[in-house]
Amino acid sequence: MLDIGVQTKGIIPEMDIDKGFGMISEAGFTRVDINIDTFLKNSDLYAGKVNKFFDASIEELTIYFNQYTKYPVCGCICLAPGVED
């Protein structure tokens, strides 16, 4: 079976996480790409305005992103190059 994914922009965190992932699953998607722009906007990154979210350790980020792993569409979330949970 081929897994088909969609980016979460406009869904998570804009709506309730259960409702958002439910909607994605019901639409037939089997994977998601957690939109990093939610945490650090591209325009801010390019302007050198990096917020504190990514100053967290890999362990702290893993704890934060583990809330998403209870949803079947999330399967594997890449937290950093070469580091997967």
Steps between C-alpha positions, in 0.01 A plus 500: 500500500618849417487750788371842401568799721395859537654796682322613816509874415156648562390194698737454794516697730221719358240243604476247780765230453248211518268669250788596269660157482155340478420718198832411334439127556140517381621669180707187430848626584723251677791729591553863596782750477485711817533852364813644659379851408262467794800520732738718297373701205718489189498881478630524858767240436622681187506827696709340775216520753526152647269442794577296811295192404795327335740583780344202677697177519415205275352333810273800569393518135433125501272540803315784328457322166408165660148641551457452124616138490176363643340576163549230235570757227809620686696174496845656507583863566844628405628731773838582353717379214571133568300492825163327485255391766 
